[in-house]
């Protein structure tokens, strides 16, 4: 279990306290009453660093990128039609909503009676009333 934890987390030796730990728990202290004597920090070495390996912990080697991607590509082939259909439906919905928004903006600009130009031609000046509705 400890070997699995070491391989998963790969702690550095500096994580183990060098000082200020309880008596016998610093990195350079010996673990007693175990014989032969080992320092606490030496237990952060994985079995690979010590020259052996556990068969059930060996990671499967992937020979090529194709072998790694094959299961994902097979799943993508199964759902390809759904992905294309969702993209087409999403494009249609986006186009319709964009058209509606643009039409509403155009209609709003065209119906406003209070929008007047800041500079007016001299012949149009006599026909303007400044009353609001």
NORPERA-V488473 format. One line per field, one symbol per residue. phi: phi as a letter, one per 40 degrees, with the letter a starting at -180 (. if undefined). psi: psi as a letter, one per 20 degrees, with the letter a starting at -180 (. if undefined). Layout:
phi: ???
psi: ???
//
This chain:
phi: .ccccccccfccccccccagcddgbcdccccbccbccbcdcccccccccchaacccbccccccacccccdccccccccbdcccccccccccccccccccccccccccccccccccbccbbccccccccbbccc
psi: ghgggghghmqqhihpphrjrqpjjrgjqqoqkpprpqqhhiijprhghijrqphiippppphrhghhighhhghhhhjgghggghggghgggggghgggghgggghhhhipiioqqhpqqhhihhjpqkqq.
//
